[in-house]
Amino acid sequence: MKSLPLRAHAALALSKLLSQEGSLATLSSKTGELINPQERALLQEICFGTCRWYYQLNAILRQLIAKPLKEKDADLHCLLLIGIYQLHYLRVPDYAVVNETVAATQALGKQWAKGLVNAVLRNFLRDSDELLQKANASQESRYAHPLWLIKRLRVAWPDQWEAVLAANNQHPPMTLRVNGSRISRADYLQLLEQAGVAAQPGALADTSIYLESPCPVDSLPGFKEGLVSVQDEASQLIPELLSLEPGLSILDACAAPGGKTCHILESMRSPGRVVAIDNDARRLERLHQNLARLQLSAEVLVADASVVKDWWDSEPFDRILLDAPCSATGIIRRHPDIKLLRREVDLEKLKLIQAQLLNSLWACLKPGGLLLYSTCSVLPEENSDIIEAFLAHQSDAQHEGIQADWGVECARGRQLLPLPDGNDGFFFARLRKC
């Protein structure tokens, strides 16, 4: 991608995302390298925000153009969505949004569309209230989610589905994990106060801290030295749920980028053997970086965890963490492109992967050992239903309930739903080998 104006870059990145050519993280990262560093925050806000409100923005745009644009003009379609998003949701002067968005047509090689873009944006400014009211007659626009997901959430969580959708549309909080082997949470909160960073302790995990406003990690006291990491509070519950003890052998399957592996190591006064596996070598680079920064060590393997013959040495583990691949419907606020990338048909494939991993890894667990199954999904099909099906045919598996004052107790396991100023959506189930 050559150097282009910010909005042209954003339009190209989003058009590639809509054609399933990458995720928002990979596309915006590549694009961010090509623009002025001072503009990167705005680029991210435009890309993430347009994805977050895509279904609403698209419903508005359909009212403003006489007929859909051609497939070859997908970048122009995205440019118009970007313009509407900025006018409605950002504190950028209207004239600047219109001028810069119109100018981006030339950078995209579509100077013929200058008049169209100008007219669409000005018409939106004139009739925004009416346009929004008409758009929100549809559930997709009103809740800014795909209809299939709205329907599934209504069935799964009849009392909470609207709150889940609302939380998904919020900006996520920046949450830290204090390295308890190096410093207490109370002492680290003092360091933050001295650095002028407003923060408060989390309510679920005794290592969690919520920042009042996000900030670059390099500005966090002791980040480079390994005193703290960035991690959502929900997943910080994992070491406690694993019932860690000194000297245990532990497997972290699907481990990249390594936040949970590192937290397990930080939580063990006397670590035994810790093995971390992932089938994505590129993402495992992040795990190695995290281990190095935190001055921790683990055995790291590039492998498909479900094909145990390719990596397992037949020494059973005391604990297994299976943080399974899933729909990621509990972390949409952090990754709003999930709304566009995930399809309902993906669930069947994901369920097969989850069941295969669970069945394969069970053989690697010692009698008396504990397997913790977790996902960042809020859909029962990937969570309690998977556990129920596993227990139905695995005679040496016993479900252990999670006694806690957080989340929702399910038939099997416990579910955290996303909270606007709190944790992400996360599911946990504990299985003991008889």
N, C-alpha and C positions, 0 to 999 in steps of 0.2 A: 504494500500500500504506500503510495507516494505521499509527500507532505501536502495536506489539504486543510482548509478551514475546519475548525472543530466540529461544526454541525454537519459538514459533509462526511467527515470521518465517522461520526456517530450514526448517520443514516446508513452508511455502507456496512458498519458493524452489525446494526440491527437487521438489515436485510439478509445478511449472511446467517444470522441467528434464526430468522424465520424460515430459512431454507435448510435448517438443521446442519449447518456447516461448522458449528462450534457452540460453546457456551458463552455466556456473557463474560465470565472471568477470563477465558482465553482470548476472546475477540477484543475486549476492551483493553486487556493488558498489551496486546500487540499494537493496538491503535495508540495507546497512551505513550508508547515509545517514540511516536512520530510527531507529537505536538509539543508546544511549549509547556514546560513543567508546571508553570503557574495555572495552566488551563486544565490540568488533569483531573482536579477535583470536580470541575464543572462537567467535564466529559463523563465522568462516572455517574454523577447525579442525573444527567440527561439520559444516559443509557439505562441505568437502573430504574429511574422514575418512569420512563416510557414503557418499560416492561411491566412495572408494577401496576400501571393504570391502562395497559394496552387495550383491554376489552372495552373499557369506557371510552378511551380516545378513539378507537376504531368505530364505535357506534356513533360518535359525534361526527367523525370524518365522513361516514357514509351519507350523512344528511347534507354535507357541504359540497359534494362533487356529484355531477349529473350521472356519471357511470364509473364503475371501478377502473382503476388504472391497469394497464397491461402488465403482464408478468415481468417483462423486461424493465419495467419502471418501478420495481419493488423498492429501490433506493429512494425514489421520489415519494412513494407512499410513506415510507418511514420518515422522510424529512418533514412531511406534513404532520405526522403524529408528533414528532419532536417539537415542532413549532407550537402545536396546540398544548402540549404538555407544559412547555415553558410559560405560555401565556396564562394558563390556568393554575399552575402549581408553584412556579418559581417567582422569586422577587427580582426578576430581571425587567427593566423598563420595556413596555410594550413596543416602542419604536425600535429598540435595539433588537428584540426578538424578530420582528418582521423584517427589518433590514438585513440582518445576518442570515436569516433563513432563506430569504429571496436570493441573496448573494451566493449561497451555497449551491443553487441550481447550476450556475456556471461552472463551478468546480466539479460538479458531477457530470458535466458535458450535456446539460439539459437546459440551456438558456431559454429554449422555447417555452419552458414552464414558469418563467418568472411571473408572468401575469396571473397564472393559475394560483401559484403559491401566495402571492400578494392578496388576491381576492379571497381565498379560503381563510387566511388568517384574519383579515379585516372583517369578514363576515362573522367569524367566530367571536371577535371582540364585540361586535354590535349585538349579537343574538345569543351570547353564551348561556344565559340562564334558561332560555327556552330550549336551546339545543341539548343542554344537559338534562333537563326534565324529560324530554322525549327519549333521549338515549337510555335513561334509567328506567324506562318502562320494561326493559329486559333485565332479567336477573344477572346475566353475564356482565352487563354494564354497571348495574347498581352495586354489585359486590366485587367487580373487577377480577373475576375468576372464570375459568372455563366451566361451562354448564355441567359437564360430567362430574367434575370435582365438587361443585356445589351440591349436586344430588346425592353423591356418596357421603358427604359430610352431614347432610340433613338426616340421612338414615342412621349413620354411625353415632352421631352426637345430637339427638333431637333437642336437647336443652342448651347446648353450647355452640352449635354450628355457626351462628351469626357472630359470636364473639371470636371464634377461630378465624373466620374470614376477615373480620375487622383487624385482628392482631396481625394477620399476614400482610396487611396493607400499610403497616407502620414501619418506620425506620427502626432497625434493631438496635438495642443498647450495645455498647462496647463493654464486654465482661472479661475480667482478668482472673487468672488462676495463680494464687500465691504459691511459691515453692516452699511448702511447709518444712522441708528438710534443711532449709537455709534461713528462713525468717518467718516470724509469726504474722498472721493477718493484721493484728493490731499494730505491730511495728511497721508493716508496709503501708498501712493507711496513714501513719504519721509521716512517712517519707513522701507520700502523695500530697499531703497537706502542706508540707514544707516546700514542695515543688509547685504549689499553687494549682494542683489538679483536684477538682471537687469529685468526691467518690463516697460510696457507702457500702457496707458489707452486704453480701447476699443472704437470703433467708434459708436456702436449702443445703448448700455445701459450705463447710467451714473454711474452705480455701477461696471462696468466690468474692469478687468485688465488682461493683457496677460503677462505671464512670458516668458523671453527669453529662459529659459531652465526649464524643470520640476524639482521639488524638493520635498522632503518629507514634508507633511503638518505640522509636528511638528517643522520644521525649519522656518515656516512662523511666523513673529511677530504677537503676539496676537491671534493666531489661537485657542489655548485652551480657551482663554478668550472670544471668540465669535466675534472678530473684523472682521473676514473674513471667507468665505467658498469657496469650489471649486465648480464651476458651469459654464457650457458653456454659452457664451454670448447670444445666441439665446433665451434660456429659461428665461434669465434675463429681457426680454421685457414684460413678462406676467403681472406684477403689473400695468404697464402703460396701457396695453391693456384692463385691467379689469376696468379702470377708478375708482380707489379706492377713497373712501371718508370716513371720520370718522364715526364710529358707524355702519358700514354695517355688515350684516350677510352673511358669505361667506362659500361656500362648495367647497372643493378641492376633487374631485372624483379621484380615482386611484392615491392616493397621495404619496405612498411610492416611494423612501426612504425619501422624505420630503423636498427636496431642494426648491421646488416651494412654499410649505406651509410656510416654514420659511421666504422666501423672501417676501411673502404677509404680514406676520406679521411684518417684519422689516420695510415695506413700509407704514404701517398705524400708524399715530400719535396716534389715539384713536381707537384701534381695537374694533369691536363689537364681534359678535360670529363667530368663525372660526372652522369649522368641517372638519376633514380630514378622508377620508375613503379609505381603500384598502382591498382586499380579501386575501392578503398574510401576515399572522401574523408575519412570520420571517422577511420580509422586513420592516414591521412597527416598528420592534425593532430599526432599523436605524433611523426612523423618531423620535422616543422617544429620542434617543441619540443626534440627532441634535437639537431638542427642548431644551434639558437640557444644552448642550454646549452653545447655544445662549441665554439662559435664557428667553425662550419664552414658551407660553402655548397655547394649542388648544385642542378641543375635538377630540379624536382619536378613531375611530371605526373599528373593523374588520368585514367587510361585503362586499357582492357583491352589488356594487352601483346600478346596474340595477334592483335589487329586492327591490324597495323602501319600500315596506310594512314591511320588516324585520328590518329597521333601522330608517326610517323617522318619526319624531314626528308631521308631518303635518304643521309645521311652515315654510313657504316658505322663500327662500333665495333671497337676493338682487343680489348676484353675484354667478355664478357657473363656476368653472374651470373644464373642462373635457379634461384632457390630456390622450387621449384614447390609449389603447393597439394598437400596429401597427407593421408593418414589420420592423421598425427601420432602414430603408434604408438610412436615413439621418445621421446616426451615425456609419456607418461601419468602419470609420477610428479608432474610439474608441473601437469598438467591431468587429474585422475582422472575427470572427467566424460566424457572421450573414451570410456571403457568403456561409457557409457550412450548417448551421442549418436551414435557411429559405428556404422554397420550394414555387414554384409558386402556388401550390394548397392551401397554407396557406392563400392566400389573400382573398379567398371567405369566409373562417371562420372568419377572422379578420374583414371584412366588415360587417358581421352579428353582431358581437360583438359591433362594433362602432355604428351602426344604433340603436341597442337595447339600449345601454347606452344613446345615445342622446334622443331617444324617451321617455325613462323612466324618465330621470332627468329633462326633460322639465316641467313635472308636479310639480317639486319642486321649480320652479322659480316664483318669484312674478311678477305680471303685471308691466311692466316698467323695469323689471330686465334685466340683461345682462348675457348671457352665452358665455364663450370663449372656443371654440373647438380648440384643438391643437394636433399635432402628431409630432414625429420625423421621419416622412416618407417623401419621395420626389415623391411618386406615386399619381397621381390625383385620382385614384380609392378609396383611403383611405381619401382623402382630399376634394377637391372642389366637386367631384362627390357625396360624402356622404352628403355634405351640400345642394347641389342642390336637391337631392332626398328628404331630410328632409323638405325643404321649399315647395316642390310640394304638400305635404299632410298636412302640419301644418299651418293652416290658421292664427294663432295668432303669427307667427314668422316672423320677418323682418331682413334681412341681412343688417349689417352695414359695409360699406367699411372701410378699414384701409388706411388712408392717411399717407404715409410714403415715405422716400427717400431710403428705403432699400428693398431688395427682389424683387420678381416678382409679379405683381398684376394678380390674377387669376380671372376667371369668378365669383367665390365665394371664398373670402379669399385672403391671401397673403402668398407666399412661399419664404423661404430662402433656397438657395442651399448651400452645404458645400463649404467652401473656404479653401485653403491650410493653410493659416496662420490666419484664422479668425473663424467665427461661424460654427456650425454644420448645417445640413439640418433640417429645422423646418417649420411647417405650422400652420397658425393661421386663424380663422374665428370668427367674432363676430355676435351674434344673439340677437336681442332685442325682448322681449315679449310684444306684443301690449296690 
